[in-house]
Amino acid sequence: MTTGSAPGTDDAARFDTDGSEGSDRPDSGVELPAVAPQLRELRRRAGLTLEAAAARARLSPAHLSRLETGRRQPSLPLLLGLARTYGTTVSELLGETPAVADPIVRAGGPGAREADGWTYWQAGGPGRGMQALRVHVPYGRSQGELVRVHPGEEWLYVLEGRLRLHLGESEHLLEPGDSAHFDSLTAHRIGAASSGGADLLFVHTLLQSSLAGLCLGAGTTATHHP
C-alpha cells in the first residue's frame, strides 16, 4: 500500500517552485565552500526578507532557506544569480578574501612600455584611484603636438631635462625640480624642451578611461599621454 504525505506537509519541502527536488542534506555533486553564512548575511545587509530575496533570485523561499541553512549547496549558475541579486561577486559569496595590494613598487619591477616615442614605467600599484608613472618625453614633435582634454587631474614633477607645458592659452617652461598640478579638462600639451628629452614623474586620476590601458599594462593599444 502506498503511503501519502502526512497531513499539513508543505509541498515545497519536496519540490521547489523552480522545479528542483528539495532535500534536507547537502548536494554531493558540487564541491564548494560553505556559503550559507554569507548568503544569510548578504540578504540581511540588503534589508530583504527571505520571500523578497527569493522572488528576486527566482527561487522558492523554501529553496533559499535550505541554501541559507546549509542543507543545500548552490550550483554555479545559481551562485551567479544570487551574486547579482545581492549586488556582489561570487568570490564574496564563497567567503574569499581578496589579496592585499602590495604598497611597494620595486625598482626593476614592471618593464618599460613605449608608445609613439614616449616611454613609461609603472610607479604605482594597479587598481588604484590614481595612476603613477615615470615618463620619458622625447625631444621633437612626437606626441608633444597633440592637445589633450579629458576628465581628471594631473600632477607632474620634472626629474631631468626641461619640459614645455601648454595649459589653455599659457605656455610654461619647467626645469628639474619644478612641478605642475592642473585640471585635465583644461586643454594641455606637453613636450620636451631639451635635446635629450625630459624625464618626469606623472600622476593622474584617469582610472576608468580606456585611454590609460597601455600605461597601466592592460595590454590595450590605446595610450594616455599627459
N, C-alpha and C positions, 0 to 999 in steps of 0.2 A: 504494500500500500504506500502511495506517495504521500509524504507529509508536507503540508503547505507551510507558509511562513506564519510565525506566531502573530496573533492579532496585535496591531499597533506598530509592527515593524516598518520602518521608513524604507520605501523602495530605493531611495538614494543611497542607502547603505550598501546596496548591491550594484546598482547601475547609476553612474553619474550622468548628468544631462549632456555631457559631451560624448556619450556613447561608450565610455570605457568602463569596464567592470571594476567595481571597488574591491578593496582588500584591506584587511587590518594588519598586514605585515609588509615590510618594505619590499619593493620590487627587487628582484635578484639580477635583472638583466642590465642594470645601469650602475656602473661603479663611479659614484660621485661623492664628494664630501657631504656631510650632513648639512642641509640647507635650511632645516626647519627654524632654527633661531633667527636666521637672517630674514626669512620670509615674514615671520611674525613681527619682527622689529621694524622692517621697512613698511609694512602695512600700517602699523601704529604711527610711525613717523609721518606717513602720508595722511593720517587722520581718516582712514577708511574703515568702515565696518567690514566684517567678513563677507556679508552679502554684496556690498558695493564693490569691493575688490574683486570678488568672484565674477560679478557681472562684467567688469571692465576686461578681465582676463578671459572671458567667455568660458568659464568653468562653473560647475555647481558649487554652492557653499560647502557641501559635504566633501567634495574632492579637495578644495582648497584647505579645508580643516584638516584633512588627512596629511596634506603636504606640510602644514604648519606643525603638526604633532609628530612628524617623522614616521607615520605609518605608511606613507607612500613616498617614493622618490620621483622627482620630476624628470621627464625626458629632456633632452637638449632643446628641441623646439619649444617645449613648454617653459624652459628656463628663459629663452629669448623673449617669449611673450610676457612673462612675469617681470622681466627687467624693463620692458617698455612700459608696463602698467605702473611700475613704481618709479620710473624716470631714473633708472640706474643702469649698471652694467652687470653682465653675467659674473664677472670677477668679484664684484661686491656681494652678489647673491651667494657665491661659493665661499665667502669669507676670506678671500685672498687679500693680502696686504701689499700694496704697491711698493716697489723698491724705493728707498730714499735716494734722491738725486745727490750725486757727489758734488759738493760745492767747489771742489778744486779742479781747475783745468791745468794740467801739467804742460810744461814746455815739451815739444816733441810729440804732442798729442795728435789730434786730427790734422792731416796734412793740408798743404796749401791747395786752394782751388782758384782757377783762373778763368776770367770771362772778359772778352774784349780788351785785353791788356791789363785789366785790374786784377790784383792778386789778393786773396782773402785767407786769413787764418782764424779759426774759431777761437774766441777768447772768453766765451761764457758757456754755460750749460744749456742744453736743448730744452724746449718745452717751457720756457720762462716768459714772463710778460714783457721782457725787453731782451734784445739780442746784442751781444757784444762781439766785435770783430777787430782784428788788426788788419789794416788795409795798406797795400802799396798802390799809389796812384802814379801811373807813368807820365812822363813828360810828353807833350804833344796834344793833338786834338782828341783822339780816342773818345771816351765817354764824357770828357770834360765839356763837350759841346752840347750835351743833352740836358734839357731843363726838366727837373723833376717836381711834381706836385702830387702829394698823397697824404692820407691821414696819418697822424702820429707826431712824435717829437724826435729830434735828433740831437746828439751831442758828439762832438769830435775834439780830439786833442792831437796836436801835431807833434810827432816824435822826431822826425828828421826831414830836412828839406823845407821848402816854402810852399804854401798852399794858397791858391786863389779861390775865394768863396764868393759867389754871387748870390745875394739874397734880395729878391724883388728887383728893385732898380739900383741897389747898392752893391759895390764891389769891395771886398776886404782881402788884404794880403796878410796871411798868418805865418808867423815864424815858429821855430821849435819852442815848445812850452806854451804857445797860445792855444786857446780852446774856443769853441762856439757852441751855443745851445739855442735851438730855434724850433719853431712850429713848422713841420714839414708840409703844411698846407701853403706856406709861403714858397713861391717858385724859387728853386735853388739850383745851382750848378757848381760843380767842384772840378778843379783842375790843378795839376802841379805847375808851380811857377819856377822850379829849378830844374836844370837839365838832367839831374839824376833821379828825378821823380820826387815823390813825397811819401812818407810813412806816417800813419796816424792810427789812433785808437778811435773806434766808431761805435756808438751805442744808439740803437733806435727801437721804437715801440711798434714795429710793423709785423707783429707776431702772426696775425691772421691773414696776411696778404700772401697770395701765391708768388708775388714778386720776390719774396725773400727765400725762395726754395734753394737755390744754389748756395747762398751764403750760409744757410743752416744745414747744408749737407743732406738735403732731402732727395737729391738725385734728379731734380727737375732741371729744365733748361732755362727757365725764367730766372732773371737775376735782378736784385735790387742794388743800385748804385746810390751812394749818398747824393 
